[in-house]
Amino acid sequence: MGKQFDQIGDDHRAFIEQQHMFFCGSAAPEGKVNISPKGNDSLRVMSPTRIVWRNLTGSGNETAGHLPLNPRMTLMWVGFETRPMIMRAYGTAKCLHPRDTEFDALNALFPPHIGARQIYDMHVDMLQTSCGYAVPFFDHVGPRDVLDKWADNKGRTGIDTYWQDRNQHTLDGLPTHILDKSE
């Protein structure tokens, strides 16, 4: 049976920190629901009710377009290797871009990466755990370096061009605000 908690406890935090990947779900009031797998060293539990995670440049940019219209976010971790558990964090989040004041301090929590595109700052309203008894075992072989090499080869100018050409709108045509000017 699933259990709900009003905050992230020490055991929950340990489980989160042991996982090699997580999934993020978001949706605007209309249109497609997005679920994305995330990996690398990209998530920090900041407090019992706060998680931040860094999003690197990639082919889609759905969450950045969803949150201004609907700030709800769900994060999910799955125990593939040992502990049979599924954990979801439900809450609201804001999107920070490199131009935003808070971005640099939060980005410094992670290893340097030229493709750092957004940081999502999530307030957790509820955490839910459930059994992962039907989840198969998967062995973690290691992180992929493909995105790192891709970003390094593009360089800053290439990343900026990619944002211009490929990351300004969601699949439903919503603006992602990636190139908005500082206010």
C-alpha positions in Angstrom: 0.0 0.0 0.0 1.1 3.5 -0.7 2.0 5.8 2.2 1.9 9.6 2.1 4.2 12.0 3.9 4.1 15.7 4.3 7.9 16.0 4.0 11.0 14.2 2.8 12.4 12.2 5.7 16.0 11.0 6.2 15.2 7.5 4.8 13.4 9.1 1.7 16.4 11.4 1.1 18.8 8.4 1.3 16.7 6.5 -1.3 16.6 9.6 -3.6 20.4 10.0 -3.3 21.0 6.3 -4.2 19.1 6.5 -7.5 20.9 7.0 -10.8 17.9 8.6 -12.5 14.5 10.2 -11.9 11.5 11.1 -13.9 9.8 14.6 -14.1 6.2 15.1 -15.0 4.5 18.4 -15.9 1.6 19.6 -17.9 0.0 22.9 -19.0 -3.8 23.3 -18.4 -4.3 22.1 -22.0 -2.2 19.9 -24.3 0.3 17.1 -23.8 1.5 15.8 -20.5 5.3 15.5 -20.4 7.3 12.8 -18.6 11.1 13.0 -18.9 13.8 10.8 -17.6 16.7 12.7 -16.0 20.1 11.5 -15.0 23.6 12.7 -14.3 24.4 14.6 -11.1 21.4 16.9 -11.4 19.3 16.8 -8.3 19.6 18.1 -4.7 17.3 17.7 -1.7 17.6 21.1 -0.1 15.3 20.6 2.8 12.4 18.3 3.9 10.1 20.3 1.5 12.5 21.6 -1.2 14.2 19.9 -4.2 16.2 21.6 -6.9 17.3 20.0 -10.1 19.2 21.2 -13.1 18.1 20.7 -16.6 20.6 20.4 -19.4 20.1 21.4 -23.0 18.3 18.8 -24.9 15.9 18.2 -27.7 12.7 19.1 -25.8 12.0 21.9 -23.4 8.5 21.1 -22.2 8.6 21.7 -18.5 9.9 25.3 -19.0 6.8 26.0 -21.1 4.3 24.3 -18.7 5.3 25.8 -15.4 4.3 29.5 -16.1 0.8 28.3 -16.9 0.6 25.4 -14.3 3.3 25.2 -11.7 2.5 21.6 -10.7 5.3 19.1 -10.9 5.8 15.4 -10.0 9.2 13.8 -9.6 9.5 10.0 -9.4 12.2 7.6 -8.5 12.2 3.8 -9.0 14.3 1.4 -7.1 15.6 -0.7 -10.0 18.7 -2.2 -8.3 17.9 -3.3 -4.7 15.1 -1.8 -2.7 11.7 -2.4 -4.4 10.2 1.0 -4.0 8.6 3.8 -6.1 8.7 7.3 -4.7 6.9 10.3 -6.0 7.3 13.9 -4.8 4.2 16.1 -5.6 4.4 19.9 -5.5 4.9 23.2 -7.3 8.0 24.5 -9.0 9.4 27.6 -10.6 11.8 27.6 -13.5 15.0 29.6 -13.2 17.0 30.5 -16.3 20.7 31.6 -16.4 19.6 35.2 -16.5 17.7 34.9 -13.2 19.4 36.1 -9.9 19.1 32.7 -8.1 20.4 30.6 -11.0 24.2 31.0 -10.4 24.1 30.0 -6.7 21.9 26.9 -7.4 23.9 26.0 -10.5 27.1 26.0 -8.3 25.6 23.0 -6.4 26.3 20.9 -9.5 29.4 20.0 -11.6 30.1 22.7 -14.2 28.3 22.1 -17.5 28.1 24.3 -20.6 24.6 23.1 -21.4 23.0 24.2 -18.1 19.6 25.5 -19.3 17.3 25.7 -16.3 17.1 25.0 -12.6 13.8 23.9 -11.3 13.1 24.9 -7.7 10.3 22.6 -6.3 8.3 23.0 -3.1 7.2 19.5 -2.1 3.6 19.3 -0.8 3.5 15.5 -0.5 5.7 12.5 -0.8 4.3 9.1 -1.6 6.0 5.8 -1.5 4.6 2.5 -2.9 6.0 -0.9 -3.4 8.0 -1.6 -6.5 7.4 -5.3 -6.3 6.6 -5.6 -10.0 9.5 -3.4 -11.1 12.3 -5.5 -12.8 15.9 -5.4 -11.7 18.2 -3.3 -13.8 21.9 -3.0 -13.2 23.4 0.5 -13.5 26.4 0.3 -15.8 27.4 4.0 -15.6 26.4 7.4 -16.9 26.4 8.3 -20.6 28.8 11.0 -21.7 27.0 11.6 -25.1 25.2 14.8 -23.9 28.4 16.2 -22.3 30.4 15.6 -25.5 27.6 17.1 -27.7 27.4 20.2 -25.5 31.2 20.6 -25.4 31.4 20.3 -29.2 28.7 22.9 -29.7 30.4 25.4 -27.4 28.5 28.4 -26.0 27.7 29.9 -29.4 26.3 26.5 -30.6 24.3 26.0 -27.5 22.8 29.5 -27.9 21.9 28.8 -31.5 20.3 25.5 -30.5 18.2 27.3 -27.9 17.1 29.8 -30.6 16.3 27.1 -33.2 15.0 24.2 -31.1 14.1 25.2 -27.5 11.8 28.2 -27.7 8.5 26.4 -27.8 6.9 23.2 -26.4 5.3 20.5 -28.6 2.0 22.4 -28.2 3.6 25.7 -29.2 3.9 27.3 -25.7 6.8 29.7 -25.2 9.6 28.3 -22.9 10.9 31.8 -22.2 14.5 30.5 -22.7 15.5 33.7 -24.6 13.5 36.3 -22.7 15.6 39.2 -21.6 16.3 40.0 -18.0 13.9 42.4 -16.4 
